Amino acid sequence: MESTYISTREVADLLAVTETTIKRWTNSGQLKCVKTLGGHRKYLLTEVENFAKENNIPISGVTTPLGKVELEKLGFAIFSKNMRKTVEVILEEILQGDREGTFQSLMYLVKNRMKLVDIIDDIIKPAMEEVGYLWETKKLEVEQEHLASDTIKTALSRLFIYLPRQSANNIKVLLACSEGETHDIGLQALAYELELKGYGIHYLGANTPFRSLIKAIKAEKPDYIFLSASAPSIPKKDFIKGFKSLTKAAKEINGKLVAGGGYFLSLDKNEINYDFIANTLKETISFIKKSITN
Ligand code: B12
């Protein structure tokens, strides 16, 4: 093990980056290699492990390749910065219910230095909007929509394991979908991003009764409370009443209340009170950064 040497391809697989990235790190002297008599670069496994540790890069060892056709399509989409094409490839995998293919496609984006927030906001959100459109126009059955949702959820939960983590900070966040709300993919993605950034996560998930949410806020005293609502199955007046009690509970513990999800667009701004409302993960992250530095 001490003197095991591996190839550029193997280092790339191990660290979940492209071979080009490995070459760049080597050329800049960050990662050491030796050259074989034939001129090929070889890396000492222990050196690679140390490099990964020092730079906070997880050792994944994901080696299963995508099919040649998918790889070519994705490669071209990324090379030409064609987001629409990238969305199409992911959508195809999602609609087939191909968990492995979806995971590998997302992994390919990560290897090409795409950030999780961009993958969610610019690839997964539009792909799922297309799923919604297909369902609305009766081109997709309900069970196919369920399959698509579960496929992306599973792929994201696998991807999360391989992403680099920052060390823990002392900021506590509580996340929940409102009462009557089952759409939890956006909220779950936000929880992944915040967990990777070192926040302490208290995730309550789908359909959390307002009463229980308030109990949890009082018990946990989070710095931030994130509430997601896309199409809750409760009357609007009950939602507004519940949300008002949430605003009060957040104020009492001096926590910031952040609302997100399509339902808020249908509410009158004067009816509810929050610290921030977000349509994307990018907006949410920059709000948190700003509010911490203020
Ligand atoms: C997948 C899906 C489902 C799945 C949900 C599975 C799951 N576990 O989440 C299932 C099949 C269960 C479902 C059910 C229903 N759905 Co549906 N669903 C969708 C779909 C296709 C995708 C949603 C999604 O996951 N997107 C991917 C994520 C990443 O994007 P996102 O949710 O928009 O989140 C982003 C932002 O909004 C934001 N964000 C989201 N939450 C939060 C929270 C915080 C705090 C912050 C800061 C940011 C944030 O960040 C995310 C990243 O950018 C949408 C279509 C669409 N246009 O969005 C319809 C959609 C949301 N559903 C819709 C409807 C009507 C329903 C049902 C009522 C249908 C029915 N008649 O049975 C039910 C019941 C819903 C309920 N009561 O909760 C409508 C809602 C329309 C409306 N406003 O009234 C939509 C828009 C479809 C449509 N075109 O008609 N659905």
Residues whose N, C-alpha, C, O or C-beta is under 5 A from the ligand:
A	BS01	B12	I120 D121 I124 K125 M128 E129 V131 G132 E136 E145 H146 S149 G180 E181 T182 H183 D184 I185 G186 L187 F226 L227 S228 S230 A231 P232 S233 V258 A259 G260 G261 G262 A278 N279 T280 L281 T284
